[in-house]
Amino acid sequence: MENLASLSLVAVYSAMGVYTLAFIAFTLDLAKRSAAMPAPQAAARDRVAVAAGGAAIEEPRGEEALLPENKDGSRGGATVYQRVAFALAILGWVLHMGATITRGVAADRVPWANMFEFGLTATAVGMGTFLAVQLWKDVRYLGAYITGFTLLSLGIVTVNFYVDVVPLPPALQSAWLVIHVVVAVLATAFFAIGAGLSVMQLLRHQRAVRKTAGLRFLDTVPAASTLESLAYRINVVGFVFWTFTLVAGAIWAERAWGRYWGWDTKEVWTFIIWVLFAGYIHARATRGWRGNRSAWLAIIGFSSVIFNYTIVNLYFEGLHSYSGL
């Protein structure tokens, strides 16, 4: 078992190496797109209508309109750098999944019983979700963000949160550990992609409004309104999973501690995250909160997920103190 744990760690470092190459290639792709785009020569290059809430609707003019338009509204085809980067991302994910599965076999249980294992599994699922989303929409322009975030997260959990394989604490010896954590991981993966789309939306909006020369690759991604719509649909899926996370956690709490809800710190933050994303969905659907306000709500929601995983786990005592550190 120790050999398998060591092999898992080797696979983690190998995946990090491949992700580094993928991140560099995705970044070079963005640089290539910026170099290929003409610098804005006049204010008439784009006609921008700013709607309520800060949404921008762009209509390409001049040289930009000559670039081929993709089905999602973006312009320009996949570059060699992007194709190489995507292939490297797939290879890194295979190694990443190998590390996760090997860790689980070494422990003879599911590999998410502490902060290191949860971080290892969550980033693997997050990368896998990003790759799978391509079957629905081409969002490879988020590649640098996703691979960079995955690489940084793996580095942090490996250096700061790594623990040896240990048996499960009695409270975690339940089938609900599988159900509760799996849906939480899936929700986090969708929230991460949604946050990336929201950040891209804000940058795209500012690019369209200010017509600045920097970040010209933004002219090759879909319009801000399209990015907002994609982020909304992705976050709705994440919200459904997070709702089930909350419900499954309550059922597990009743089985383990004899009560559905006890205002434990982790329970409270799980509910806060649910409220934030429920507010995001409600405000956008019924109150017309679109554009920049919608994007910021999504980003704040995902930031709360990260806060819950890091600060709450490390610095708040409670019944959910299973960091393993």
GICOR-V116568 format. One line per field, one symbol per residue. psi: psi as a letter, one per 20 degrees, with the letter a starting at -180 (. if undefined). A space follows every 10 residues. Layout:
BEGIN
psi=???
END
This chain:
BEGIN
psi=hhhhghhghg hghghhghhg hgggghghgg gghghhpqqp hrijgqoppo rpijqpoqoq rchhiiqppr hjirqpaprg ggggghghgg ghhghghggg ghghghilaq llirhghghg gghghgghgg ghhhhgqoki ijgggghggg gggggghggh jpqrpqrpqh himqhigggg hghgggghgh hggghghggh ggggghghgh lrhrlihhii rrqhhghggg gghghgghhg hhghggghhg ghhhhgjjqh pjkqghgghh hggggghghg gghhhhjknr chggghgggh ghhhggghhf gghhipqaik mkhj.
END
